[in-house]
Amino acid sequence: MKPALIFLTPLLAFVLSACTIASSPPIGQWDLVAFGDVESPTPVLPDMEVHIFLSDEGHYNGSVGCNRFGGGYELARKNEIKPLIKWMSCNDTSNEEKEILQILTAKAIKYSLEEDQLILLSADDTSALIFKRYTP
């Protein structure tokens, strides 16, 4: 019985670590590439810069044009972020920027990671923000 226990201990550790990784937030800086309707997201205009940075300490910040935002987040369930947001807006916020900020200020945002792509989904799964990992 002891050989089976020796085999199962590393297997259990591997399974538990995989669960931890799957529910971890996507740490680092991300650049928006598309947003809007999940079925047909709109590519970001070349002159529009939208960034988000998520720390491993539960803080995030970013920019949507001249709008700046930041705050804290907590993991509510697997692959869901509850943002606690504070933001400063400019007078000349475009409709596109307003749409992006509306998704970011939702009570709950679902996320998924696919290689170097971060997808933030609205709670009702109708709107999305699609980011790529920042590369200098």
Protein Blocks (a to p, Z undefined) as FASTA:
>chain_A
ZZmmmmmmmmmmmmmmmmmmmmpccedjdddfbecjfklccdddfklccdddddfkopac
ddehjbccddddddfbghiacddddddddfklcfklmmmmmmmmpmbdcdddehjaccdd
dfklpaccddddddZZ
